[in-house]
Amino acid sequence: MKKFLKKATTSIIRAGLLSAGILLSNSNVMASGYQVVLQGSRVTGMGNCAVGFRSGAPSLFFNPGAMAMEESSSFMLGANFISSNIQYAAPNSTYRAETDSPLGTPFFAYGIYKINDKLNVGLGVVTPFGSTVTWGNEWAGRYSLNELSLAAIVIQPTVSYKISEKIGIGGGLSISTGSVSLRRSVPLEAQNGQENYALLEGSATPAIGFNLGAYYEVNEKISLGINYRSKVDLTVEGGDATFVVPSLVQSQFQAQKFDATLPLPSVFSIGAGIKASEKLQLALEWNITGWSAYKELKFDYDAPVLGSTETVSDRNYKNSSVFKLGAEYMATESLALRGGIYYDQTAVEDGYITPETPDSNTLGYTLGLGYTVGERFTIDVHYLLVDKAERENVAAPNSGGLDGTFESGANIFGFGLSYKFGASK
């Protein structure tokens, strides 16, 4: 018994020193995970470009100003199928581990209604943040993370107005909500073969932001766009905190509920469309995401956990840019061929990499095609290869990170179905 108490006490001290890292570090995925830019099949096929040209129904999300130029009512729905993988290598060791994550399926849906020649209204439902990661219970970083499931949904009612034949403006509300479930092992000696773990689960209270955009057709060849999506603070109140630990130390884990507030960052974008020929559309775009809003992760408990009712782990994210290039070629009147590339700078500083979404500079390569049936119904498909650079991490104090080297990537397939009706085809 004394031997067990000694080991348990040592483990508690260790847990106290790591506090945020063991119990909470992974919850930053609730705020961002990785930003999921998969809100339209045509858009994805063109390197995720959508702000500076008429992208169709997805303009409701990417640039409401361009939505004003839609000449007919329409609706669209689609989905993506993400197969992702994260690999980890321990420092100064031959140890390796990788995730066994299930298929992710973010979706998008839009409806646009043309009231008159000047005014369009619409509603979009998208999933711009989300993550599913499974490392399991045996890997070396199990005290940082076993598994995570995050779902975030944004509902966006939008209005756009056509000021002239060349200029459109628009805006809407961004109503965000979501849920999270994460589990990690707790470093205490097992009792009677019982696995020790912490489980945090909660649903976010709906939060409201906004989305504004403007669009300008300079001439028949060139168009410009600008868009801003505001930061939203997403709050979990009364989330469930479950700690399965030996009975001798259960009194150190009294909390049953937790509260946390986390930012979904702002995104500012400018883009240009270039009609190189009657058949070839080019697009250029730059985005900057306001990740600097994410300085720390703080959790408040309804009762003490390891002697404290709060834990704080540093994040110190920085604003990051994305540079994009896309193209669409009309092979026939009905068949569009698409391709693109983008470079996404990491928001995570050295020392602050965590196992749920170890971020690094990213290259994305896209392909797609669209086929219009009977002038009103269109089928789009796309493929995106996400290639994140290998990155070595030496965890900063109070970051909850893990020493070692991470490398990750994803293969994403998706489709979109759209139908136009009303004033024109």
Helices and strands as residue ranges (DSSP letters): H 2-23, G 25-27, H 28-31, E 34-35, H 41-45, H 59-62, H 64-67, E 73-89, E 96-98, E 107-114, E 119-134, E 147-162, E 167-185, E 197-205, E 207-217, E 222-229, E 232-244, G 247-252, E 257-264, E 267-275, E 280-289, G 291-293, E 296-305, E 308-314, E 320-330, E 335-344, E 362-373, E 377-388, E 391-393, E 404-421
